[in-house]
Each structure stands twice: as C-alpha cells, then as structure tokens.
C-alpha cells in the first residue's frame, strides 16, 4: 500500500508550510521540501508516486 501524508507546519511567525512523506508498506520512501499550499504538496506527491513508484497512492491523509 502506498500512502501520502500531507503535513501542515506552522512557524512562530504565523507562516504555514506543507510537506509530504510517502510511505509504502509501512516504510517511508521519500519526504519532500516545503510547499506554500496543501494542494501543491499533494499534486507533487501524486507525481512522485506515479513517476517513481509507477502507480498512484492508495490513500492520502491530511494532518
């Protein structure tokens, strides 16, 4: 199973960044840099899965 987790990080200055790790069968495969929106993070994570793992994720979880 492939899962994308969209993480939201808020800085003390009030800014928010989004990151994604991709997990496959309980092991983290990759983690991203930061993105300005959750939608851009998710789109890049989908692209990573389809290009690198040769299929879309089974699940997307937003934290």
ABEGO torsion letter per residue (X at the ends): XBBBBBBBBBBAAGBBBBBBBBBBGGBBABBBBBBABAAAAAAAAAAAAAAAAGBBBABBBBX
